[in-house]
């Protein structure tokens, strides 16, 4: 067998190597092209109807839904008596505090005497009338009698007017006298009594009696401006307490203020010219319990989870794009063309976004849009579920 020259062998090996590398390069290029084609496909997903699983966490304090504070009021007179004690159960209309006011009592007594005097005058006039002298002349006597009757009628009308004025005075005097007795607005338990109050003008801020109704508790707290935009009256909540970690209460938001606390509003206005001004402003809210009060007590600190019960159109979070402070999604029409649609966002969780306006329940959205998309562009896509 004829031996091949050494340089010829090297040449053949080099050619074979080039062929192999070229083939591999073509195969790899083909795979990359195929992969790029696959990656260029957009994913399209039909919208769903439902609600997201997100919730809002708040904190608050348990307070009495119905409570009454009786403050010292020097305008009612001198404090005479506090007729209840701590722990007493009171009913509506029950006397709590009695003031002594000589002027109010005197005014009432005077008004009553004036009314009684008018009543006596009316009685005497109706009973005895007036005396008429008879002359024996029938015509003259008749004329005199008629004149006397008219006089009695006029006097009676004047007395009736006087009685109406006297009755008004009695009512006013009685209202002033009744105000010296402070009564309970409803049923409850007396939780505070203070009989030693200052009689100066500064004493008007002192509590004489504090009554609460523990059978009807509420939860009150404050929420941020962000939560203000995402919560509404009527939403259901779940309530827990560190004191009883294994128990849960339910409730509903019954009130959300549209205005921050006065002191906080003033602070926000004062700091509006600085960065972050107003970020700590809080808005009061109230929750009514819908379950049994149980072991909850006034003053307890509680944690609140607001359940998201808002139903709406759901799209993947990844489908939402933001442009110039507005939100959009790309939809796909029946011809396979993309369309940019402005939407209004609702609540969201890690996967789904609620669309409150802009889409219909039969819309299809592109879940992986990119910056190259244009309105009316035909796209290659695959539907996902």
PAKOLKOL-949291 format. One record per residue: residue in three letters; x, y, z of N, C-alpha, C, O in turn. Coordinates in steps of 0.1 Angstrom, whole numbers, plus 5000, padded with zeros to 4 digits. Example, Ala and Ser with C-alpha at 12.3 -4.5 7.8 and 13.67 -1.06 7.14 Angstrom:
2
ALA513249435078512349555078513249675078514249675085
SER512849785071513749895071512950005079513450115080
//
This chain:
385
UNK500949885000500050005000500950125000501950135007
UNK500550224991501350344990501050435001499950465005
UNK502150485007502050565019501650715014502150765005
UNK500750765022500350905019501351005025501950975036
UNK501651105018502651195023502151275035500851285037
UNK503051305043502651365056501851495054500951515062
UNK502251585045501551705043500151685038499251765041
UNK499951575029498651545024497751505035496551545035
UNK498251425045497451385056496951505064495751515068
UNK497851595067497451715074496351795067495451855073
UNK496451795054495551875046494151815046493151885048
UNK494051685045492751615046492151635060490951655061
UNK492951625070492451645084491851785085490851805091
UNK492551885080492152025081490852045073489952115078
UNK490651985061489451995054488251935061487151985062
UNK488551815067487451745074487051825086485851835089
UNK487951895093487651975104486752095100485852125107
UNK487152155089486352265085484952225081483952295085
UNK484752105075483452065072482652035084481452075085
UNK483251975094482451945107482052075114480952085118
UNK483052165115482752295122481652365114480752425120
UNK481752365101480752435093479352375095478352455096
UNK479252245095477952175097477452215111476252235112
UNK478252205121477852235134477352385135476352415142
UNK478152465128477752615129476352635122475552705128
UNK476152565111474852575104473752525113472652585114
UNK473952405120472952345128472652435140471452455144
UNK473652495146473552585157472752715153471852765160
UNK473152765142472452885136470952855134470152935137
UNK470752735128469352705126468552695139467352735139
UNK469152635149468452625162468152755168467152785173
UNK469152845167468952985173467853055165467053125171
UNK467853035152466853105144465453055148464453125149
UNK465452915150464152855154463752905168462552935170
UNK464752915177464452965190463953105190463053135197
UNK464553185182464153325181462753345176462053425180
UNK462453255166461053255161460053225172459053285173
UNK460453125180459553085191459353195201458253225206
UNK460553255205460553365215459753485210459253565218
UNK459653505197458953625191457453615193456753715191
UNK456953495196455553485198455053545211455653545221
UNK453953615210453253675222452353575228451753495221
UNK452153585241451253505248449953585250449953695255
UNK448853525246447553585247446653505257446653385257
UNK445953585265445153525276443853585277443753715277
UNK442753505277441353565279441253615293441753555302
UNK440553725294440353785308439453695316438653615310
UNK439553705329438653635338437853725346438153845347
UNK436853675352436053755362436153695376436153575378
UNK436353785386436553735399437153845408437053965405
UNK437853805418438453905427439853855431440153725431
UNK440753945434442153905438442153865453441253895460
UNK443253805457443353745470443953845480444253815491
UNK444253965475444954065484444054115495442854105494
UNK444654165506443854215517444654335523445854345520
UNK443954415530444654535537444654515552443654475558
UNK445854535558445954515572445954655579446654745575
UNK445054665589444954785597445054755612445054635616
UNK445054855620445054835634444054935640443755045634
UNK443554905652442554995658442354965673443054875678
UNK441355035679441055015693439554995695438755055688
UNK439254905704437854875706437254995715437855035725
UNK436155045711435455155718433955125719433455045711
UNK433255195728431855175729431155245718431455365715
UNK430155185712429355245702428455355708428255455702
UNK427955325720427155415727427755445741427855365749
UNK428155575742428755615755428355755758428055835748
UNK428255795770427855935774428855985784429155925794
UNK429256105781430056185791429256295796428656375789
UNK429256315809428656425816429756515821430456475831
UNK429856635816430956725821430356835830429156865829
UNK431156885839430756985848430357115840431157155832
UNK429157165843428757285836428257395847427157385852
UNK429157495849428857585859427657675856427057735864
UNK427257685843426157765839424757705844423757775844
UNK424757585847423557515853423357545867422257515873
UNK424457595874424357625888425457555896426457515890
UNK425257545909426157475918425957325918424757285918
UNK426957245917426857105918426257065931426757085942
UNK425056995930424356955942424556805946424756775957
UNK424456725935424556575938424856505925424356535915
UNK425756395927425956295916425256175922425756115931
UNK424256125915423356025921423655885917422955795920
UNK424755865910425155725906426655695911427355785914
UNK426955565910428255525914428855435904428155385895
UNK430155425904430855335894430355195895430155135906
UNK429955135884429454995884427954995883427354885880
UNK427255105885425755105885425355085870425955135861
UNK424255015869423554995856422455095855421555105864
UNK422455185845421455285844420555265832420955195823
UNK419355325832418455315821418255455816418555555821
UNK417555455804417355585797416455675806415455635811
UNK416855805807416055895815416355905830415855985837
UNK417255815834417655815849418455935852419355965845
UNK418155995864418956115868420356075872420555975879
UNK421356155867422756125870423356235879424056205888
UNK423056355875423656475882422656575884421756605876
UNK422656635896421756745900422456865904423356865912
UNK422056975897422657115901421557185909420357165908
UNK422057275917421257365925421257505919422357565919
UNK420157555915420057685908418857765914417757735909
UNK419157855923418057925929417358015919416058025920
UNK418058075910417458165900416458085891415358135888
UNK416857965887416057885878414757845886413657845880
UNK414957805898413757765906412857885908411557865908
UNK413358005911412558115914411858165901410658195902
UNK412458155890411858195877410658105874409658145869
UNK410857975877409757875874408657905884407457895879
UNK408857925896407857945906407058075902405758075903
UNK407758175898407058305894406158285882405058335881
UNK406658205872405958185860404658105863403658125857
UNK404758005872403657925876402558005883401357995880
UNK402958095892402058185899401358275889400158295890
UNK402058325879401458415869400358345861399358395858
UNK400658215857399758135850398458105858397358115853
UNK398758075871397558045879396658165881395458155882
UNK397258285882396458405884395658425872394458465873
UNK396158415860395358425847394158325847393058355843
UNK394458205851393458095851392258135861391158115858
UNK392658195872391558235881390758355875389558355877
UNK391358445869390658555862389758505852388558555850
UNK390158405844389358355833388158275840386958295835
UNK388358205850387358135857386258225863385058205861
UNK386758335869385758425875384958495864383758525866
UNK385658535853384958605843383858515836382758555833
UNK384258385834383258295828382158265838380958245834
UNK382458255851381458215861380558335865379258315865
UNK381058445867380258565872380058675862379158755864
UNK380758675852380558775842380758915847381658945855
UNK379759005844379759145849378359175853377359115848
UNK378159275862376859315867376159415857376859515853
UNK374959395854374159485845372959545853372159465858
UNK372859675854371659735860370459735851370559775839
UNK369359685856368159685848367259805851367059845862
UNK366759865840365959995841364459965840363660045844
UNK364159845835362759815833362259835819361259785815
UNK363059915811362759935797363459815790364659795790
UNK362659745783363159615777364159645766365259585766
UNK363959745758364859775747366159825753367259795749
UNK366059915763367259965769368059855776369259855775
UNK367359775784367959665791368659565781369759515784
UNK368059545770368659455760369959505754370859435752
UNK369859635752371059705746372159705756373359685753
UNK371859725769372859725780373459585781374659575783
UNK372559485781373059345782373959305771374959235773
UNK373659345759374459315747375859375748376859315745
UNK375859495753377059575754377959505765379159495763
UNK377359465776378059405787378659265782379759235786
UNK377959195774378359065769379559085760380559005760
UNK379559195751380659215742381959255751383059215747
UNK381659325761382859355770383459235777384659225778
UNK382559145781383059015787383758935777384858875780
UNK383258935765383958855754385358915751386358835750
UNK385459045751386759115748387659085759388859055757
UNK387259095772388059065783388558925783389758895786
UNK387658835779388058685779389058665768390058585771
UNK388958725757389958715746391358765751392358705749
UNK391358875758392558935763393258845774394458825774
UNK392358785782392858695792393458565786394458505791
UNK392758515776393258395769394658425763395458335763
UNK394858545757396158575751397158585763398258545761
UNK396758645774397658655785398058515790399158485794
UNK397058425790397358285795398358215785399158145790
UNK398158235772399158175763400558225766401458145766
UNK400658355768402058405771402558345784403758315786
UNK401658335794402058285807402458135806403458095813
UNK401758065798402057925796403457905789404257815793
UNK403757995780405057985773406158015783407257955783
UNK405958115792406958145802407158025812408258005816
UNK406057955815406157835824407057735817407857675823
UNK406757705804407557605796408957645796409857555797
UNK409257765793410657805792411357795806412557745807
UNK410657835816411257825830411457685834412457645841
UNK410457595830410557455833411757385826412457305832
UNK411957425813413057375806414457405812415357325813
UNK414557535817415757585824415957505837417057475840
UNK414857485844414957415857415257265854416057205862
UNK414657205844414957065841416357045837416956935839
UNK416957145831418357135826419357125838420457085836
UNK418857155850419757145862419856995866420656955875
UNK418956905860419056765862419556695849418856705839
UNK420756635850421256565838420856415839421156355849
UNK420256365828419756225828420556145818421256195809
UNK420456015819421055915810420455915796419155915795
UNK421255915786420655905772420255765769419455745760
UNK420655665776420255525773420755435784421255475794
UNK420655305781421155205790422655195790423355225779
UNK423255155801424755145801425255115815424455105825
UNK426555115816427255095829428055215832428755275824
UNK427955265845428755375849430155325851430455245860
UNK431155395844432555345845433455455852434555425855
UNK432855575853433655685860432655775867431655815861
UNK433055815879432355915886433356015893434255965899
UNK433156145892434056235898433156345905432556425899
UNK433156345918432356445926433256565930432656665934
UNK434556555929435356655934435856735921436956705916
UNK435156835917435456915906435657055910435157105920
UNK436457125902436757265904435557345900434957315890
UNK435157445908434057535905434457655896433657745894
UNK435657665892436157775884435757745869435257635866
UNK435957835860435657815846436457705840435957645830
UNK437657675846438457565840437857425844438257325838
UNK436957425853436357295857435357245847434857125848
UNK434957325836433957275827434457165818433657095812
UNK435757135818436357025810436456895818436856795813
UNK435956895831436056785840434856685838433756735837
UNK435156555838434056465837433456435850434156405860
UNK432156445851431456405863431056255862431256185872
UNK430456215851429956075849430356035835430156105825
UNK430755905834431055845821430255715821430455625829
UNK429455695811428655575809428955505796429055575786
UNK429055375795429355305783428355185782427855135792
UNK428155145769427255025767428254925760428454925748
UNK428654835769429654735764428954625755429754545749
UNK427654625754427054525746427054565731426654485723
UNK427554685728427454725714428754805711428854925712
UNK429854725709431154785707431554805692430954755683
UNK432454905690432954935677434454925677435054925688
UNK435054925666436554935664436755065657436255095646
UNK437655155662437955275656439455285654440255235662
UNK439855355643441255365640441555465629440655545626
UNK442655465624443055565613443755495602444555395605
UNK443555535590444155465578444855575570444655695571
UNK445855525562446655615554445855655541444855605538
UNK446455755534445855805522445755705511444855695503
UNK446755615511446755505502445655415504444855375495
UNK445455375517444355285520442955355518441955285515
UNK442955485520441655555518441155535504439955525501
UNK442055525494441755515480441355375477440755345466
UNK441655275485441355135482440355065491440054945489
UNK439755145501438755085509437455155508437455275504
UNK436355095512435055155511434155105522434354995527
UNK433155175525432155145535431455015530431055005519
UNK431254925540430554795537431454675535430954565535
UNK432754705534433654595532433754515545433754565556
UNK433854375544433954295555435354285561436254295553
UNK435454265574436754265580436854145590435854095594
UNK438054105592438354005603439154065613440154135610
UNK438854045626439454115637440054015647439453915650
UNK441354045651442053955660442654035671442954155669
UNK442853975683443454045694444553965700444553845701
UNK445654035704446753965710446453895723447053795728
UNK445353955730444953895743444353755741444553675749
UNK443553745730442953615727443353575712442553585703
UNK444653525710445153495697444353385689444453385677
UNK443653305696442953195690441553225686440753145682
UNK441153355689439753395686439753495674440653575673
UNK438653495667438453595656437053645656436153575658
UNK436953775654435653845653435453905639436453925631
UNK434253925635433953975622433254115623432654145633
UNK433354185612432754325613432654375599433054315589
UNK432054495598431954565585432454715587432154775597
UNK433054765577433454915578432154995577431454985567
UNK431855075587430655155587430855305584429955375581
UNK432155345585432455485583433955505579434755445586
UNK434155585569435455625565435455775563434655825554
UNK436255855570436255995568436956035556437955975553
UNK436456135548437056185537438056295540438756355532
UNK438156325553438956435558439856395569439456315578
UNK441156435569442056395580441656465592440856555592
UNK442256415603442056485616442456635615443456665607
UNK441756725622442056865620443556895623444156975615
UNK444056845633445456875637446456825626447456885623
UNK446156705620446956645610446856725597447756745590
UNK445556775594445356855582446156985583446757025573
UNK446257045595447057165596448457135595449257215588
UNK448957025600450356985599450756955584451856995580
UNK449856895577450056865563450156995555450957005546
UNK449257085558449257215551450557285554451157355545
UNK451057285566452257355570453457295563454457365560
UNK453457165561454657095555454457075540455357005534
UNK453457125534453157095519454257145510454457095499
UNK455057245515456157295507457457205508458357235501
UNK457457105516458657025518458456885512457256855509
UNK459456815510459356685504458656585513458956585525
UNK457756515507456956415515455956475524455456405533
UNK455556605522454556665530453256595529452856565518
UNK452556575541451256515541451256365540450256295541
UNK452456295539452556155538452056085550451755965550
UNK452056145562451656085574450256115578449856085589
UNK449456185570448156215573447256095574447355995566
UNK446456085584445555965587444156005587443756115590
UNK443255915582441855935581441155845591441355715590
UNK440255895599439555805609438555715602437955745591
UNK438455595608437455495603436755425614437355425625
UNK435655365612434855295622434455165617433955155605
UNK434455055625434054925621432954875631433154885643
UNK431854835626430754775635430954625635431154555625
UNK430954565647431054425649429754355644428654405647
UNK429954245637428854165632428754035639427853955637
UNK429754005648429753875655429553915670429554035674
UNK429353815678429253835693430453905698431553875695
UNK430253995708431354065714432253975721433453995721
UNK431653875728432453785736433453845746432953925754
UNK434753815745435653855754436253995751437054055759
UNK435854055740436354185737435954285747434854285752
UNK436854375750436554485760436954615754437854625746
UNK436354725759436654855755438154885758438554855769
UNK438854945748440254975750441154875744442354905743
UNK440754755741441654655735442154705722441454765714
UNK443454675719444154705707443954575698444154465703
UNK443454595685443154485677443854505663444154615659
UNK444054385656444454385642443354355633442454275637
UNK443254425622442154415613442654375599443554445594
UNK441954275594442254235580440954265571439954215574
UNK441154355562440054395553439954295541440954295533
UNK438854225540438754125529438454195516437554285516
UNK439054155506438854215492437654135486437854025482
UNK436454205485435354135479434854205466433754185462
UNK435854275460435454355448435554255436436654205434
UNK434554235429434554155417434854245405434354355404
UNK435654185396435954265384436654175374436654055375
UNK437154235363437854175352439254155357439954255361
UNK439854035356441154005360442053985348441653915338
UNK443254045348444254015338445553985345445754025357
UNK446553925338447853905344448554045347448354135340
UNK449154045359449854165362450854215352451054325349
UNK451454115345452554135335451954205322452654255314
UNK450654205321450054265309449854415310449654475299
UNK449954465322449754615324451054685321452054655327
UNK450954785313452054875310451655025314450555065312
UNK452655095319452455235323453155325313454255305309
UNK452355435309452955525299452355665303451155695302
UNK453255755307452955895310451755895321450755965319
UNK451955825332451055825343449755765340448755785347
UNK449655695329448355625325448755475324449855435321
UNK447655395325447855245325447155195312446055235309
UNK447855095306447355035294447454885294448354835301
UNK446754815286446954675282446854665267446154745261
UNK447554565262447454535247446454425245446554315251
UNK445354455238444354355235444554295221445254355213
UNK443954185218444054125205442654115199441754055205
UNK442454165187441154165181440954025173441853945173
UNK439854005167439553875161440353855148440453745144
UNK441053965143441853945132443353925135444253915127
UNK443553915149444953895153445854015154447054005154
UNK445154135154445954255155445954315169444954295177
UNK447054375173447154435186446554575187446554645178
UNK445954605199445354735201445654775215445454695225
UNK446154895217446554955230445355015236444755105230
UNK444954975248443655015254444055075268444655015276
UNK443555195271443755255284442755195294441555175291
UNK443255165306442355095316442555165329443455245332
UNK441555135338441555185352441855065361441154965360
UNK442855075369443254965378442454965391442055065397
UNK442254845396441654815409442754755418443854785417
UNK442254665426443154595435444054495427443654455416
UNK445054445433445954345427446654255437446754295449
UNK447054135433447854055441449154025433449454095424
UNK449853915437451153895430450953845415451953865407
UNK449753795412449553745398448553815390448753835378
UNK447453855396446353915389446054065393446354105404
UNK445654135383445254275384443854295381443354245370
UNK443054365389441654395387441554515378442254615380
UNK440854505367440654615358439154665360438254595357
UNK439054785365437754835369437054905357435854935357
UNK437754945347437255005335438154995323439454995325
UNK437654975311438454975299438354845291438554845279
UNK437954735298437854605292436554545293435754585303
UNK436154455285434954375286435254225289436454185288
UNK434254155293434554015298434953925287435453815289
UNK434853965274435253885263436553925257436953885246
UNK437254025264438554075259439653965260439553885269
UNK440653975251441853895252443053995253443154085245
UNK443953965262445054055264446353985261446553865263
UNK447354065257448754005255449454015269449654125274
UNK449853895274450353895287451853925288452453945299
UNK452553925276453953965276454254065266455054045257
UNK453654185267453854295257455354345258455954325268
UNK455754405247457054465247456954605240455954645235
UNK458054675240458054815235457954825220457754935214
UNK458054715213458054715198456554705193456354725181
UNK455654675202454254665197453654795192453954905198
UNK452854785182452254905176450754875174450354765171
UNK449954975174448554965172448254905158448854955148
UNK447454805157447054745144448054645139447854585128
UNK449154625146450154525142449654385143449154345154
UNK449854305132449454165133450554095141451754115138
UNK450254015150451253945159451053795158449953745156
UNK452153735160452153585161452053555175452853605184
UNK451153475179450853445193450353305196450053225187
UNK450353275208449853145213448953175225449353255234
UNK447853105226446953135237447253045249447652925247
UNK447253115260447453035273446253045282445353125279
UNK446252965292445052965301445552985315444652985324
//
